[in-house]
Amino acid sequence: MFGKAGLGGLMQQAQKMQENMKKAQAELAQTEVEGQAGNGLVKVVATCSHAIVKLSISPDLIAQATDDAEMLEDLILAALQDAHQKAEATTSARMSQFTAGLPAGMGDFFK
């Protein structure tokens, strides 16, 4: 099916793809996304490797939250979830370029 040159070339191509994927993963670890809740009253900045970099809460919300801590907690969780979803979408979009055009199931080989 593959000649020696063909199989060797395929292996080199796979190795190069894997190196490019590692580079992309390193870049994604530094890529930041922002999640928001409450129309921007709570903002979370996270990397695509899900490290939380920054949390900001509007002073107006803090003043209101003295009577309703549960609301503040819910907004913080919603902002975290938003950041998580954006990180996943960014990672998926970036990594899908490596598996585009591969036969079904071959993309899992490079994870």
MMTF fields as JSON, N, C-alpha, C and O atoms, coordinates in Angstrom:
{
  "mmtfVersion": "1.0.0",
  "mmtfProducer": "UNKNOWN",
  "numBonds": 443,
  "numAtoms": 444,
  "numGroups": 111,
  "numChains": 1,
  "numModels": 1,
  "chainsPerModel": [1],
  "groupsPerChain": [111],
  "chainIdList": ["A"],
  "bondAtomList": [4, 2, 8, 6, 12, 10, 16, 14, 20, 18, 24, 22, 28, 26, 32, 30, 36, 34, 40, 38, 44, 42, 48, 46, 52, 50, 56, 54, 60, 58, 64, 62, 68, 66, 72, 70, 76, 74, 80, 78, 84, 82, 88, 86, 92, 90, 96, 94, 100, 98, 104, 102, 108, 106, 112, 110, 116, 114, 120, 118, 124, 122, 128, 126, 132, 130, 136, 134, 140, 138, 144, 142, 148, 146, 152, 150, 156, 154, 160, 158, 164, 162, 168, 166, 172, 170, 176, 174, 180, 178, 184, 182, 188, 186, 192, 190, 196, 194, 200, 198, 204, 202, 208, 206, 212, 210, 216, 214, 220, 218, 224, 222, 228, 226, 232, 230, 236, 234, 240, 238, 244, 242, 248, 246, 252, 250, 256, 254, 260, 258, 264, 262, 268, 266, 272, 270, 276, 274, 280, 278, 284, 282, 288, 286, 292, 290, 296, 294, 300, 298, 304, 302, 308, 306, 312, 310, 316, 314, 320, 318, 324, 322, 328, 326, 332, 330, 336, 334, 340, 338, 344, 342, 348, 346, 352, 350, 356, 354, 360, 358, 364, 362, 368, 366, 372, 370, 376, 374, 380, 378, 384, 382, 388, 386, 392, 390, 396, 394, 400, 398, 404, 402, 408, 406, 412, 410, 416, 414, 420, 418, 424, 422, 428, 426, 432, 430, 436, 434, 440, 438],
  "bondOrderList": [1, 1, 1, 1, 1, 1, 1, 1, 1, 1, 1, 1, 1, 1, 1, 1, 1, 1, 1, 1, 1, 1, 1, 1, 1, 1, 1, 1, 1, 1, 1, 1, 1, 1, 1, 1, 1, 1, 1, 1, 1, 1, 1, 1, 1, 1, 1, 1, 1, 1, 1, 1, 1, 1, 1, 1, 1, 1, 1, 1, 1, 1, 1, 1, 1, 1, 1, 1, 1, 1, 1, 1, 1, 1, 1, 1, 1, 1, 1, 1, 1, 1, 1, 1, 1, 1, 1, 1, 1, 1, 1, 1, 1, 1, 1, 1, 1, 1, 1, 1, 1, 1, 1, 1, 1, 1, 1, 1, 1, 1],
  "groupList": [{"groupName": "MET", "atomNameList": ["N", "CA", "C", "O"], "elementList": ["N", "C", "C", "O"], "formalChargeList": [0, 0, 0, 0], "bondAtomList": [1, 0, 2, 1, 3, 2], "bondOrderList": [1, 1, 2], "singleLetterCode": "M", "chemCompType": "L-PEPTIDE LINKING"}, {"groupName": "PHE", "atomNameList": ["N", "CA", "C", "O"], "elementList": ["N", "C", "C", "O"], "formalChargeList": [0, 0, 0, 0], "bondAtomList": [1, 0, 2, 1, 3, 2], "bondOrderList": [1, 1, 2], "singleLetterCode": "F", "chemCompType": "L-PEPTIDE LINKING"}, {"groupName": "GLY", "atomNameList": ["N", "CA", "C", "O"], "elementList": ["N", "C", "C", "O"], "formalChargeList": [0, 0, 0, 0], "bondAtomList": [1, 0, 2, 1, 3, 2], "bondOrderList": [1, 1, 2], "singleLetterCode": "G", "chemCompType": "PEPTIDE LINKING"}, {"groupName": "LYS", "atomNameList": ["N", "CA", "C", "O"], "elementList": ["N", "C", "C", "O"], "formalChargeList": [0, 0, 0, 0], "bondAtomList": [1, 0, 2, 1, 3, 2], "bondOrderList": [1, 1, 2], "singleLetterCode": "K", "chemCompType": "L-PEPTIDE LINKING"}, {"groupName": "ALA", "atomNameList": ["N", "CA", "C", "O"], "elementList": ["N", "C", "C", "O"], "formalChargeList": [0, 0, 0, 0], "bondAtomList": [1, 0, 2, 1, 3, 2], "bondOrderList": [1, 1, 2], "singleLetterCode": "A", "chemCompType": "L-PEPTIDE LINKING"}, {"groupName": "LEU", "atomNameList": ["N", "CA", "C", "O"], "elementList": ["N", "C", "C", "O"], "formalChargeList": [0, 0, 0, 0], "bondAtomList": [1, 0, 2, 1, 3, 2], "bondOrderList": [1, 1, 2], "singleLetterCode": "L", "chemCompType": "L-PEPTIDE LINKING"}, {"groupName": "GLN", "atomNameList": ["N", "CA", "C", "O"], "elementList": ["N", "C", "C", "O"], "formalChargeList": [0, 0, 0, 0], "bondAtomList": [1, 0, 2, 1, 3, 2], "bondOrderList": [1, 1, 2], "singleLetterCode": "Q", "chemCompType": "L-PEPTIDE LINKING"}, {"groupName": "GLU", "atomNameList": ["N", "CA", "C", "O"], "elementList": ["N", "C", "C", "O"], "formalChargeList": [0, 0, 0, 0], "bondAtomList": [1, 0, 2, 1, 3, 2], "bondOrderList": [1, 1, 2], "singleLetterCode": "E", "chemCompType": "L-PEPTIDE LINKING"}, {"groupName": "ASN", "atomNameList": ["N", "CA", "C", "O"], "elementList": ["N", "C", "C", "O"], "formalChargeList": [0, 0, 0, 0], "bondAtomList": [1, 0, 2, 1, 3, 2], "bondOrderList": [1, 1, 2], "singleLetterCode": "N", "chemCompType": "L-PEPTIDE LINKING"}, {"groupName": "THR", "atomNameList": ["N", "CA", "C", "O"], "elementList": ["N", "C", "C", "O"], "formalChargeList": [0, 0, 0, 0], "bondAtomList": [1, 0, 2, 1, 3, 2], "bondOrderList": [1, 1, 2], "singleLetterCode": "T", "chemCompType": "L-PEPTIDE LINKING"}, {"groupName": "VAL", "atomNameList": ["N", "CA", "C", "O"], "elementList": ["N", "C", "C", "O"], "formalChargeList": [0, 0, 0, 0], "bondAtomList": [1, 0, 2, 1, 3, 2], "bondOrderList": [1, 1, 2], "singleLetterCode": "V", "chemCompType": "L-PEPTIDE LINKING"}, {"groupName": "CYS", "atomNameList": ["N", "CA", "C", "O"], "elementList": ["N", "C", "C", "O"], "formalChargeList": [0, 0, 0, 0], "bondAtomList": [1, 0, 2, 1, 3, 2], "bondOrderList": [1, 1, 2], "singleLetterCode": "C", "chemCompType": "L-PEPTIDE LINKING"}, {"groupName": "SER", "atomNameList": ["N", "CA", "C", "O"], "elementList": ["N", "C", "C", "O"], "formalChargeList": [0, 0, 0, 0], "bondAtomList": [1, 0, 2, 1, 3, 2], "bondOrderList": [1, 1, 2], "singleLetterCode": "S", "chemCompType": "L-PEPTIDE LINKING"}, {"groupName": "HIS", "atomNameList": ["N", "CA", "C", "O"], "elementList": ["N", "C", "C", "O"], "formalChargeList": [0, 0, 0, 0], "bondAtomList": [1, 0, 2, 1, 3, 2], "bondOrderList": [1, 1, 2], "singleLetterCode": "H", "chemCompType": "L-PEPTIDE LINKING"}, {"groupName": "ILE", "atomNameList": ["N", "CA", "C", "O"], "elementList": ["N", "C", "C", "O"], "formalChargeList": [0, 0, 0, 0], "bondAtomList": [1, 0, 2, 1, 3, 2], "bondOrderList": [1, 1, 2], "singleLetterCode": "I", "chemCompType": "L-PEPTIDE LINKING"}, {"groupName": "PRO", "atomNameList": ["N", "CA", "C", "O"], "elementList": ["N", "C", "C", "O"], "formalChargeList": [0, 0, 0, 0], "bondAtomList": [1, 0, 2, 1, 3, 2], "bondOrderList": [1, 1, 2], "singleLetterCode": "P", "chemCompType": "L-PEPTIDE LINKING"}, {"groupName": "ASP", "atomNameList": ["N", "CA", "C", "O"], "elementList": ["N", "C", "C", "O"], "formalChargeList": [0, 0, 0, 0], "bondAtomList": [1, 0, 2, 1, 3, 2], "bondOrderList": [1, 1, 2], "singleLetterCode": "D", "chemCompType": "L-PEPTIDE LINKING"}, {"groupName": "ARG", "atomNameList": ["N", "CA", "C", "O"], "elementList": ["N", "C", "C", "O"], "formalChargeList": [0, 0, 0, 0], "bondAtomList": [1, 0, 2, 1, 3, 2], "bondOrderList": [1, 1, 2], "singleLetterCode": "R", "chemCompType": "L-PEPTIDE LINKING"}],
  "groupTypeList": [0, 1, 2, 3, 4, 2, 5, 2, 2, 5, 0, 6, 6, 4, 6, 3, 0, 6, 7, 8, 0, 3, 3, 4, 6, 4, 7, 5, 4, 6, 9, 7, 10, 7, 2, 6, 4, 2, 8, 2, 5, 10, 3, 10, 10, 4, 9, 11, 12, 13, 4, 14, 10, 3, 5, 12, 14, 12, 15, 16, 5, 14, 4, 6, 4, 9, 16, 16, 4, 7, 0, 5, 7, 16, 5, 14, 5, 4, 4, 5, 6, 16, 4, 13, 6, 3, 4, 7, 4, 9, 9, 12, 4, 17, 0, 12, 6, 1, 9, 4, 2, 5, 15, 4, 2, 0, 2, 16, 1, 1, 3],
  "groupIdList": [1, 2, 3, 4, 5, 6, 7, 8, 9, 10, 11, 12, 13, 14, 15, 16, 17, 18, 19, 20, 21, 22, 23, 24, 25, 26, 27, 28, 29, 30, 31, 32, 33, 34, 35, 36, 37, 38, 39, 40, 41, 42, 43, 44, 45, 46, 47, 48, 49, 50, 51, 52, 53, 54, 55, 56, 57, 58, 59, 60, 61, 62, 63, 64, 65, 66, 67, 68, 69, 70, 71, 72, 73, 74, 75, 76, 77, 78, 79, 80, 81, 82, 83, 84, 85, 86, 87, 88, 89, 90, 91, 92, 93, 94, 95, 96, 97, 98, 99, 100, 101, 102, 103, 104, 105, 106, 107, 108, 109, 110, 111],
  "secStructList": [7, 7, 7, 2, 2, 2, 2, 2, 2, 2, 2, 2, 2, 2, 2, 2, 2, 2, 2, 2, 2, 2, 2, 2, 2, 2, 2, 2, 2, 2, 7, 3, 3, 3, 3, 3, 3, 6, 6, 6, 6, 3, 3, 3, 3, 3, 3, 6, 6, 7, 7, 3, 3, 3, 3, 3, 3, 7, 2, 2, 2, 2, 2, 2, 2, 6, 1, 7, 2, 2, 2, 2, 2, 2, 2, 2, 2, 2, 2, 2, 2, 2, 2, 2, 2, 2, 2, 2, 2, 2, 2, 2, 2, 2, 2, 2, 2, 2, 2, 6, 6, 1, 7, 6, 6, 4, 4, 4, 4, 4, 7],
  "xCoordList": [0.822, 0.0, 0.864, 0.697, 1.788, 2.738, 4.105, 4.494, 4.824, 6.21, 7.029, 6.516, 8.308, 9.164, 9.186, 9.098, 9.305, 9.34, 7.994, 7.935, 6.92, 5.586, 5.301, 4.748, 5.677, 5.453, 6.35, 5.92, 7.586, 8.511, 8.014, 8.093, 7.504, 6.966, 5.737, 5.543, 4.915, 3.724, 4.108, 3.49, 5.114, 5.571, 6.155, 5.922, 6.909, 7.458, 6.339, 6.391, 5.337, 4.192, 3.454, 3.056, 3.277, 2.601, 3.414, 2.852, 4.728, 5.593, 5.541, 5.492, 5.553, 5.473, 4.126, 4.06, 3.053, 1.728, 1.696, 1.133, 2.293, 2.311, 3.113, 2.715, 4.226, 5.022, 4.216, 4.234, 3.511, 2.686, 1.544, 1.175, 0.997, -0.073, 0.451, -0.231, 1.644, 2.232, 2.478, 2.252, 2.933, 3.16, 1.826, 1.75, 0.793, -0.53, -1.061, -1.667, -0.838, -1.294, -0.569, -1.172, 0.722, 1.475, 0.949, 0.837, 0.632, 0.062, -1.305, -1.616, -2.113, -3.434, -3.343, -4.202, -2.316, -2.136, -1.921, -2.175, -1.452, -1.233, -2.383, -2.455, -3.275, -4.386, -5.449, -5.871, -5.874, -6.864, -8.239, -8.355, -9.267, -10.656, -11.334, -10.899, -12.41, -13.132, -14.556, -15.269, -14.958, -16.33, -17.019, -16.4, -18.305, -19.058, -20.392, -20.92, -20.919, -22.269, -22.861, -22.141, -24.184, -24.856, -24.566, -24.319, -24.594, -24.307, -22.96, -22.819, -21.976, -20.618, -20.321, -19.24, -21.252, -20.993, -19.935, -19.201, -19.867, -18.835, -18.089, -18.695, -16.758, -15.926, -14.824, -14.236, -14.569, -13.509, -12.614, -13.096, -11.316, -10.35, -9.636, -9.121, -9.62, -9.001, -8.203, -8.457, -7.239, -6.512, -7.276, -8.184, -6.894, -7.537, -7.137, -7.692, -6.17, -5.858, -6.591, -6.276, -7.573, -8.502, -7.871, -8.367, -6.791, -6.233, -6.94, -6.991, -7.479, -8.149, -7.078, -6.233, -7.126, -6.112, -6.616, -5.856, -7.91, -8.433, -9.933, -10.647, -10.387, -11.808, -12.105, -11.441, -13.095, -13.482, -14.988, -15.779, -15.348, -16.747, -17.018, -16.284, -18.064, -18.437, -18.671, -19.324, -18.149, -18.403, -19.904, -20.331, -20.693, -22.143, -22.73, -23.609, -22.246, -22.745, -22.316, -23.077, -21.117, -20.638, -21.512, -21.842, -21.877, -22.745, -24.097, -24.653, -24.623, -25.915, -25.799, -26.738, -24.642, -24.478, -24.366, -24.416, -24.213, -24.125, -25.394, -25.369, -26.503, -27.765, -28.07, -28.951, -27.352, -27.68, -26.402, -26.064, -25.708, -24.461, -24.697, -23.836, -25.848, -26.151, -26.197, -25.756, -26.728, -26.775, -25.353, -25.052, -24.484, -23.095, -22.402, -21.678, -22.62, -22.042, -22.514, -21.72, -23.814, -24.368, -23.76, -23.465, -23.573, -22.981, -21.516, -21.051, -20.802, -19.394, -19.326, -18.512, -20.18, -20.208, -20.581, -19.995, -21.538, -21.957, -20.814, -20.609, -20.076, -18.936, -17.836, -17.211, -17.599, -16.613, -17.023, -16.194, -18.295, -18.788, -18.684, -18.349, -18.967, -18.857, -17.405, -17.142, -16.478, -15.057, -14.637, -13.89, -15.114, -14.797, -15.301, -14.575, -16.528, -17.095, -16.325, -16.091, -15.932, -15.162, -13.781, -13.276, -13.168, -11.865, -11.976, -11.123, -13.022, -13.232, -13.461, -12.919, -14.262, -14.553, -13.293, -13.053, -12.495, -11.252, -10.284, -9.666, -10.155, -9.258, -9.727, -8.923, -11.009, -11.559, -11.337, -10.949, -11.581, -11.398, -9.93, -9.628, -9.026, -7.589, -7.088, -6.325, -7.508, -6.988, -7.655, -7.078, -8.847, -9.533, -8.801, -8.992, -7.98, -7.238, -6.237, -5.836, -5.838, -4.873, -5.528, -4.882, -6.803, -7.47, -8.377, -8.973, -8.486, -9.318, -8.742, -7.543, -9.582, -9.163, -8.651, -8.382, -8.512, -8.069, -9.271, -10.408, -9.017, -10.115, -10.751, -10.097, -12.005, -12.744, -11.976, -11.496, -11.861, -11.166, -9.68, -9.075, -9.075, -7.622, -7.277, -6.163, -8.19, -7.918, -7.633, -6.852, -8.248, -8.028, -6.596, -6.088, -5.964, -4.604, -3.616, -2.597, -3.916, -2.964, -3.258, -2.615, -4.2, -4.517, -3.537, -3.639],
  "yCoordList": [-1.19, 0.0, 1.251, 2.113, 1.366, 2.469, 1.898, 0.854, 2.568, 2.177, 2.673, 3.388, 2.298, 2.76, 4.284, 4.879, 4.904, 6.372, 6.942, 7.954, 6.299, 6.78, 6.697, 7.63, 5.58, 5.406, 6.345, 6.926, 6.49, 7.411, 8.845, 9.604, 9.205, 10.551, 10.779, 11.858, 9.748, 9.844, 10.011, 10.792, 9.286, 9.385, 10.774, 11.347, 11.309, 12.657, 13.686, 14.62, 13.499, 14.415, 14.35, 15.379, 13.147, 12.976, 13.599, 14.213, 13.447, 14.02, 15.552, 16.209, 16.103, 17.556, 18.066, 19.11, 17.328, 17.719, 17.707, 18.609, 16.697, 16.595, 17.75, 18.299, 18.119, 19.253, 20.549, 21.371, 20.724, 21.917, 21.958, 23.026, 20.796, 20.739, 21.115, 21.817, 20.659, 21.011, 22.513, 23.132, 23.09, 24.535, 25.276, 26.257, 24.808, 25.432, 25.31, 26.248, 24.161, 23.983, 24.941, 25.477, 25.158, 26.112, 27.534, 28.307, 27.867, 29.186, 29.34, 30.396, 28.295, 28.349, 28.506, 29.138, 27.939, 28.07, 29.533, 29.913, 30.35, 31.775, 32.646, 33.831, 32.071, 32.817, 33.051, 32.118, 34.295, 34.638, 34.887, 35.423, 34.486, 34.744, 35.41, 35.266, 36.144, 36.81, 36.291, 36.269, 35.877, 35.485, 36.574, 37.238, 36.752, 37.803, 37.279, 36.29, 37.961, 37.685, 38.993, 39.926, 39.034, 40.224, 41.459, 42.535, 41.31, 42.432, 43.077, 44.297, 42.258, 42.759, 43.184, 43.708, 42.973, 43.342, 42.438, 42.854, 41.198, 40.255, 39.796, 39.356, 39.901, 39.482, 38.557, 38.772, 37.521, 36.57, 36.462, 36.257, 36.6, 36.382, 35.068, 34.872, 34.175, 32.865, 32.536, 33.081, 31.639, 31.153, 29.971, 29.427, 29.59, 28.434, 27.127, 26.074, 27.185, 26.005, 26.073, 25.332, 26.974, 27.105, 27.639, 27.363, 28.393, 29.085, 30.428, 31.188, 30.726, 31.993, 33.055, 32.919, 34.109, 35.156, 36.367, 37.017, 36.661, 37.864, 37.71, 37.084, 38.288, 38.354, 39.798, 40.381, 40.373, 41.736, 41.786, 41.206, 42.504, 42.658, 44.156, 44.89, 44.584, 45.993, 46.46, 45.761, 47.628, 48.156, 48.306, 48.126, 48.633, 48.737, 47.396, 47.342, 46.329, 45.005, 44.616, 43.99, 44.986, 44.662, 45.355, 44.776, 46.592, 47.321, 46.633, 46.559, 46.13, 45.44, 44.068, 43.587, 43.445, 42.053, 41.893, 40.77, 42.996, 42.845, 42.217, 41.568, 42.418, 41.828, 40.508, 39.764, 40.211, 39.031, 38.352, 38.427, 37.695, 37.015, 35.906, 35.648, 35.248, 34.151, 34.643, 33.938, 35.847, 36.419, 36.639, 36.33, 37.175, 37.408, 36.091, 36.002, 35.088, 33.768, 33.218, 32.679, 33.356, 32.869, 33.589, 32.967, 34.898, 35.668, 35.295, 35.226, 35.058, 34.644, 33.284, 33.086, 32.353, 31.035, 31.152, 30.472, 31.998, 32.173, 32.748, 32.328, 33.699, 34.275, 33.235, 33.19, 32.406, 31.329, 30.338, 29.907, 29.981, 29.046, 29.658, 28.965, 30.94, 31.623, 31.607, 31.337, 31.893, 31.859, 30.451, 30.277, 29.458, 28.062, 27.692, 27.075, 28.065, 27.757, 28.46, 27.872, 29.695, 30.431, 29.817, 29.751, 29.369, 28.713, 27.417, 27.121, 26.645, 25.39, 25.646, 24.936, 26.656, 26.978, 27.454, 27.078, 28.275, 28.771, 27.621, 27.534, 26.745, 25.589, 24.663, 24.21, 24.384, 23.493, 24.056, 23.327, 25.339, 25.965, 25.913, 25.654, 26.157, 26.172, 24.772, 24.596, 23.781, 22.434, 21.712, 20.771, 22.131, 21.448, 21.603, 20.795, 22.614, 22.788, 21.656, 21.393, 20.994, 19.902, 18.602, 17.751, 18.452, 17.2, 17.331, 16.345, 18.524, 18.713, 17.89, 17.941, 17.158, 16.368, 14.983, 14.191, 14.679, 13.328, 12.377, 12.798, 11.109, 10.141, 10.086, 10.388, 9.707, 9.642, 8.811, 7.721, 9.326, 8.631, 8.905, 8.679, 9.386, 9.643, 10.853, 10.934, 11.788, 12.972, 12.611, 13.298, 11.537, 11.105, 10.59, 10.613, 10.141, 9.609, 10.691, 10.386, 11.958, 13.039, 13.804, 14.822, 13.356, 14.051, 13.683, 14.167],
  "zCoordList": [0.0, 0.0, 0.0, -0.863, 0.956, 0.99, 0.643, 1.166, -0.225, -0.441, 0.731, 1.591, 0.774, 1.872, 1.923, 2.997, 0.762, 0.729, 1.149, 1.848, 0.727, 1.068, 2.554, 3.136, 3.175, 4.601, 5.4, 6.396, 4.962, 5.631, 5.543, 6.509, 4.38, 4.195, 5.061, 5.621, 5.16, 5.995, 7.462, 8.184, 7.893, 9.282, 9.558, 10.622, 8.603, 8.768, 8.852, 9.652, 8.019, 8.014, 9.356, 9.902, 9.876, 11.162, 12.288, 13.195, 12.234, 13.261, 13.216, 14.255, 12.017, 11.868, 12.38, 13.029, 12.086, 12.566, 14.087, 14.707, 14.682, 16.134, 16.746, 17.774, 16.132, 16.616, 16.517, 17.433, 15.402, 15.228, 16.246, 16.735, 16.556, 17.55, 18.935, 19.683, 19.282, 20.576, 20.65, 21.69, 19.566, 19.52, 19.695, 20.436, 19.02, 19.134, 20.557, 21.074, 21.195, 22.576, 23.515, 24.445, 23.275, 24.095, 23.888, 24.84, 22.647, 22.36, 23.023, 23.573, 22.97, 23.59, 25.107, 25.722, 25.699, 27.149, 27.542, 28.685, 26.598, 26.845, 26.328, 26.654, 25.532, 24.953, 26.02, 26.703, 26.156, 27.166, 26.543, 25.441, 27.274, 26.898, 28.09, 29.233, 27.799, 28.885, 28.946, 27.942, 30.133, 30.379, 31.175, 32.006, 30.915, 31.599, 32.085, 31.576, 33.075, 33.564, 34.082, 34.437, 34.115, 34.63, 33.799, 34.345, 32.471, 31.563, 31.841, 31.762, 32.165, 32.376, 33.8, 34.07, 34.716, 36.106, 36.734, 37.629, 36.254, 36.697, 35.46, 34.483, 35.508, 34.381, 34.892, 35.952, 34.096, 34.408, 33.184, 32.07, 33.395, 32.325, 32.643, 33.744, 31.651, 31.821, 30.566, 29.492, 30.717, 29.552, 28.968, 29.596, 27.769, 27.141, 27.808, 27.494, 28.732, 29.538, 30.875, 31.806, 30.957, 32.082, 33.36, 34.453, 33.243, 34.403, 34.524, 33.557, 35.683, 35.912, 36.146, 37.031, 35.342, 35.394, 36.174, 36.892, 36.025, 36.647, 36.892, 36.109, 37.985, 38.312, 38.668, 39.525, 38.015, 38.388, 38.612, 37.868, 39.668, 40.05, 40.155, 40.817, 39.505, 39.532, 40.968, 41.743, 41.331, 42.677, 42.973, 44.113, 41.955, 42.144, 42.574, 43.434, 41.976, 42.311, 43.723, 44.461, 44.085, 45.437, 46.478, 47.512, 46.193, 47.117, 47.254, 48.35, 46.144, 46.175, 46.824, 47.458, 46.661, 47.087, 48.593, 49.097, 49.325, 50.776, 51.337, 52.382, 50.632, 51.07, 50.357, 50.788, 49.272, 48.466, 47.965, 46.784, 48.878, 48.527, 47.512, 46.672, 47.577, 46.648, 45.205, 44.297, 44.986, 43.64, 43.121, 41.968, 43.977, 43.583, 43.249, 42.257, 44.06, 43.8, 42.461, 41.689, 42.186, 40.915, 39.722, 38.701, 39.845, 38.744, 38.528, 37.391, 39.603, 39.469, 38.77, 37.868, 39.189, 38.539, 37.064, 36.221, 36.75, 35.356, 34.518, 33.379, 35.072, 34.349, 34.149, 33.089, 35.152, 35.025, 33.94, 33.139, 33.917, 32.905, 31.507, 30.546, 31.396, 30.111, 29.625, 28.453, 30.52, 30.156, 29.746, 28.783, 30.473, 30.158, 28.763, 27.983, 28.451, 27.135, 26.026, 24.971, 26.246, 25.239, 25.054, 23.933, 26.141, 26.043, 25.253, 24.416, 25.516, 24.79, 23.305, 22.459, 22.991, 21.59, 20.868, 19.721, 21.534, 20.942, 20.7, 19.639, 21.68, 21.555, 20.444, 19.629, 20.409, 19.384, 17.986, 17.072, 17.822, 16.507, 16.084, 14.92, 17.018, 16.694, 16.362, 15.412, 17.132, 16.952, 15.779, 15.233, 15.386, 14.29, 12.963, 12.054, 12.843, 11.591, 11.368, 10.234, 12.44, 12.303, 11.862, 11.252, 12.168, 11.838, 10.616, 10.182, 10.063, 8.877, 7.726, 7.453, 7.078, 5.931, 6.257, 5.354, 7.549, 7.93, 7.877, 8.085, 7.601, 7.626, 9.02, 10.018, 9.081, 10.349, 11.367, 11.053, 12.581, 13.659, 13.741, 14.789, 12.668, 12.678, 13.53, 14.048, 13.69, 14.513, 15.941, 16.6, 16.456, 17.819, 18.023, 19.144, 16.985, 17.056, 17.496, 18.115, 17.176, 17.435, 18.708, 18.967, 19.505, 20.761, 21.826, 22.953]
}
